[in-house]
Amino acid sequence: LLWLAGQHEALKTKRQEVVATEVAARWGNVRAAWEWAVTAGQSELLLTALGALYEYVTLRDRFHEGLALVELLLPLCETPLAQAEAAVYQEALRSYAGQVPDTATLRTRHDPILAEAGADYLWAISHTVNAKTLAVPEIVGALQQALARFTELGDDYYQARTLGNLGNGLYNQGDFAAAADAWREGLALFTQQEIRWGQAGMLVSLGRAAQMLGWDSAVSRDYFQRSLTICREINRRTIAIVALEGLATAALPTDPQAAQSHYLEMQDLATELAMPQQLVTSLAGLGDVALELGDLERASSYYQRNLQLAQAQGYDWLQSTVMIRLAKVARAKGAWSQARRYFRQAFDEAYSNQRLGTLLWGLFELAELLYLQEEEPELMLAILKLLAMHPRTIHGYRQTAQERLAALGETVSVADEAVPDLSDLVPRLMTGYLAESEE
């Protein structure tokens, strides 16, 4: 971890002398590395090593171990900023480990320590991964304040870091264009400072935004490929996995074999790095490839394995996406009642937990089922209008919905009273059309 921190610090300051490479090569040596850094006067590396530790444990769902280590290392933090950021990681890991963080205390604790140098940033980043305890607009507002402070202080590094997190917040709000702007600025700052892992992260984020905004597929592929190239050069495999997923989804509609190759590489990396969430995603992708190639049995097999792994890991949000995929297989087989049953299970989980992206995707696929069945024309029309007008609908789904509406001789606008709200449409589905699947 400390070696990674040293590499990052050397890039950040353009220094070539890097701290000893063996000190923290393994997980078990974290405390030794930390103590060495303190005694060697390398306290400025502690924050980066903390970030590396935090990334390590969160990507592998090892929250309890991470929390124990952060609490072990907390007394060794000497500078106010290190103490504050360690406290943020501590509170964030507590929330992931099933404890509710005290955000009010957390914020009060940091304001006097950091003054104008980033209290909002530290407070906000503890919620950017798991934002259940806080409204997203509040996170975005805190990050915007932090960005203004870092800009005023002329701190390019934390400006870039904040822009990355701000982009994530805006993306989660569905403001993909604003997210892309933030990530583009972050990329420029990381490039200026020659911080290559930062460039790789911004590029992969821009690739995601390009897909959501419906830019030319060559643009998103270029972003993902550039990110992957950097990751291979600096051995940043955790970002490489995300870039591979982006390349696979971009290739799937036109070149399923290339998509399969990317998903298999992603699967190998996820297995090697013990990253169960990414392993689940790669299995889903391989099922998508099989479905695209018309191999329904193989697709179903991948999805069932995917579901078992998601359930074993407690990934509720992934279970609902697998249910939608299984519904697509049933739809392709003409098994209408089975497809409805899967859709019901997916909507039940996604609506209960307000997973907006999953709900919109599920509605898009359900509209396809209604179109093929030539049933419930009014219901299909309501779904298409919602997809055409909802701000969080991704470009491809919106375009398809608009084309279907045009083919039906229908138009839709903001003033159209026939456009339903999700809070009305989904319960109506659950008690109506989808309820039939239980009979």
N, C-alpha and C positions, 0 to 999 in steps of 0.2 A: 504493500500500500504506500509506504513511504517512497519507494522507488518511483511509483507512478506519480506521486506528488512532486518528487524532484524533477521528473521529466516535464511535468506541466509547468513547474516554476521556471525551469530553464527556458522553456518556450516563451513564457510570459515576459521574462525580463531579458531574454536573449543572452543569458549566461550559459556557458558550456560546462562549468563545473557542477556536477550533479552529485547529490549525497549517495552514500554507499548503497549499492544495488541489492545486496543480500539481506539487509537488516529486516525487511518486512516482506520477504518473498512469499511467505505463507500466512494463512489465517491465524495460526497459533502464535505468531510472533508479533502481534499487534502491540501488545503492552511493551515488549522490549524495544520495538521501533519508536514508540511514543516517548519512552524514558530516554532513549538515546537522543532523540530530537531535542528534548528539553535540555539535557546536559551539554549537548553540542551547540546550543544557542540557535537552533534552527526553528524557533517557535513560529516563524511566519509560514512554515510548511504544515503546521498542525491543522489549519482550516481545510486545506486541500485533502490531507489524509483523512480528516473527518468526513469530508464529502465522499471520498472513495469508499470508506467503510460503510457509510449510509447507503450508497448506491449498491454495494455488494449485498448487504443484507436485505434490502427491499426488493431487489430483482429476484432474489432466491426465496423470498417469503420466510426468512429466518429472523423474524422480528424479535422474538424473545432473546435469542442469542445476541442480536445487535443491541438491544436495550441494555442487557447486562454489560456489554463491552463499553458502550457509551458512558454508562454510569461509573464504570471502573476508571475510565480515562478522564472523566470530567474534572477531578481534582488536579490533574496535571496541566490543565489549560491555564496559562498565566495571563494572557492579554485579555482585556475586556471583550474584544470582538470574538476571540476564540471561546471564551466562557459563554457568551450570548449564543453563538451559533451552535455550540455543543448542547446548550439547553433547548434550542429549537429542535435539534435532532432527537433529543431525549423525549420531548413532548410528542413529536410526530410518531416515533416508534411506540410510545405508550398507546397512542390511538390505534395503531395497526395491531398491537398485541392485545387489543380488546379493552383497553382502559380509555376513558374519556379525558382528553387533555383539557386543562383549564386555560382557555385562550385568553381570558381577561387578565389572569395573573401573568401569563406568558408575555402579553403585550406590555403590561406595566413594568415587568422586570427588565425589558429591553430598552424602553424609551430613555430612561435616565442614563443607561450604560452607553448607548450608541449615539444619543442626541440626534443630529441630523444625518448621521452617516449610515443609516440603513435599517432603522427599527422596522419600518414597514416591510422592507424586503424580507428580513429574517422572519417576521411574523407571518407573512403571506406564504413563503415557500414551505412552511410546515403543513400547509393545507392544499398545495397544488396537486398532489397525487390523490389524496383521499379527502374530498371536499364536503363530506357528509355533514360536518359540524358547522359549516359556514356557507352562506350564500355566495355563489360565484361572483356576482357584481362587487361584493365587498372585497374579495381577493383581488380582482382586477383593479379596483380603486386604490388599494394599498400598494400594488405593484407600480401603478402609474405615479403615485407619490414618491415611491422609492426611486423610480427612474429619474424623476425631476431632481431629486437630491443628488444622486450619483452624477448626473449630467453637470449640475452646478459645481460639484467637487472635482470634476474632470477625471473621474475614475472610470477609464474605458473598460476595464475587466468586469467590474460589477454592473456597468451599463449593459454590457453584452449578456451577462448572466440574467439580469432582470428582464431584458427584452425577450430572451428565450422563454422564461416563465410567463411573461405577459402574453406572449403569443399563444401559449397553452391555454391560458384563461380565456382569451378571446375566442380561440378555436372551440372550446367547450361551450361557449355562449352561442356558437353558430355564426360568429362574425369572421368568416374565413378570410375575407379580403384584408381586414385589419390585422388579423393574425399573420398573414403573409407579409404585410408591411413591417411588422415588428421583427419577424424572423429575418427579413432581408437586411434590416438595419443591424441586427445582431450578427449576421454573417459578415457584413462589412467590417464591424469592429473586431471580430475574432480573426478575420483575414489580416487586418492591419497589425494585429498583435502577434501574428503567426502562431496562433493557438489552434492546432489542427483538429483536436478532438471537438472543439467548439464549432469549427467549420463543418465537420461531419454531422454534428447534431442539428445545426441550422439547415443544412442541405436536405437532410431527411425530412425535417418538418416542412420545408418548402415543397417537397415532393407531395406530402400529404395534402397540403393546402391546394396545390395545383390540381390534384384529383377532385377535390371537393368543389372547386370553382369551375371545373369543366374546361380547363386549359387544354391545349393540344397535348395528347398523350406523350409525344416526344419530349415535351418540357418536363413532365414529372419523371419520366424515365431518366432523363439527363441528370436531374437533381439526385435521384436515388443512386445512379451509377457513380457519380462524382463522390458521393458520401461513402459508398462501398469501397471505392479505390483508396480513399484516405484511410478508412478503417483497416484495410489490409496492409497498408504501408506502416501504420503505427500500432497494429495489433489491437485495435479497439473493437472487440468482438461483440460487446453488448449493443453498440450502435449498429454494427454490421447486420445483426439479426433483423433490426427494424428496416434497414435498407433493402435487405433480401425480400422481406415481406412486401415492401412497396413495389419492387421490380416484378415480383410474382403476380400481384394483383393487376399491375399495368399490362402484363403480358397475357393474362388469362383469356381475354376475349378473342385475341387474334393468334396467339401462339401458345396453346396449352402445354406443349412439350417443354418450352422454355420456362413456363411458370412452374411446372413440375420439378425441373432441375433446381430452381431457386428454393422451392419449398423443401426439397430433400436436403439441400445444404443448410437451410434454416433448422431443420429437424436435427441434423447432426450436431450443429452448434449448441442448440438448446439442450440436447442430451449431454454433451460434453461439459457444458457450464452449469448443469443441474438447474435449468430455468423452466419450471413446469408450465407457467403461463404461456411462454413462447412455444413450448412443445405442443400444447393444446391448439394454439393458433396454426402451427404448421400442419397438424393432422387435419384440421378443418380445411386448410388450403388444398391439401392432397385430395380430400373428398370433393372439393369444388372442381379440381382438374378432372377427376373421374366423371363427375356429373356433366361437365362441359363436353367430354368425349363420348357421352352416352352410355357409360358403364355404370348402370344404376346400382348393381349389387356391390361393386367395389366402393362406390360413393357411400352407400349405406353402411358398409363395414367400417370405413374410416370414421364416419360420423358417430357410429355407436361406440367405437373406441374413444373418440373425442369426448363423448358425453360421460363415459365411465371415468375418464381422467379428470374432467372438469368437476364431477360430483365428488370424487375422492379428494380433490384439492379444496373443495368448498367454493368454487368459482361460480357463484349464482349467475352473474352477468353473462358468462360464457355459455351456461346451460341454455338460456333462452335463445341465443344465436344458433346453437346446434339444433334446437327444436325447429327453427325456421328452415334450416337446411334439410332436416328430415322431412319437413312438409313439402319442400321442393321435390324431393325424391318421390314421395307419394303422389304428388301432382303429376310428375312425369310418367308414373305408372298408371295414371287414371284412377288411383285409389282415393276418391274424393273425401269419403268420410274419415279415412285415416289422416289425410292432409289437414282436415278441419280440426281433428283432435290435437295434432301437433301445434297448429296455429294457436289453439286455445291455451295450451300449456305455455307457449312462448309469451303470449299477450298477458297471461295471468302474472307471470314473473316480472316481465318488463314494465307493466303498468303499475304493479304494486310498488316497484322500486324506482319509478319515474326514469326509466332508461329510454330517453327520447329518441336517440339514434336507432336503437333496436326496434322501437315501436314504428318508426317511419319506414324502416326497411321491411318489417313484417307486413305493414299495410300495403306496401308496393307489391310484395309477393302474393298477398291475399287477393289484390285486385287482378293479378294475372290468373289466379285460380277462377275467380268469378267470370273473367273474360273467356276462359277456355270452356267453362261449364255452361256459359250463356244463361246464368242464373242471376237473380237479384240485380237487375240493371240499375235500379235507383241507388242501391247500396254501393255498387261499383262506381257510379257517377259521384257519389259523395266522397268516396275515398280518393278518386282521381283529382277532385277539386281541392281537397285538403292538401294532397301532395304537391299540386301545382302552386299553391299559395303559401304553404308553411315556410317560414324563413330558414328552418334547419334542414329542409329537404336538400339532399345533394343534387348536383347539377344533372347527372344522368337520369335520376328518377323523375326530377321535375320536367325534364325535356320529354321523356316518354309519356308522362301523364298529360302534358300539353298536347302532344301528338295524338294521343287516344281521344282526348276531348274534342280536338279539331275534327277527327275522323267521324265522331258522333254528332258533329254539327253543334257542339257546345262551346260556349266561351265562359271565361271566369275572370273576375276582377275583385279587388278589395271590397267593393261595395256589394258583392254578391251575397245575399243572405242565405243562399243554399250551401255556402262553404261551412262545413261543420267544425266544431272545436274538438280536439282530442279527448277532452274530458267528457264530451257527450258521445262521441263516436265509439270509443273503445268499450265503455259499459254497454252501449246498445248492441255491439257485436257479441259481447260475452253472454248477454241474456237472450240474444236472438239467434242470428245465423250460426255462430260458433257453438251455442248451447246444444244444437241438434246433434253434435258429435257424441254427446254422452248418452243418447237414447239407445 
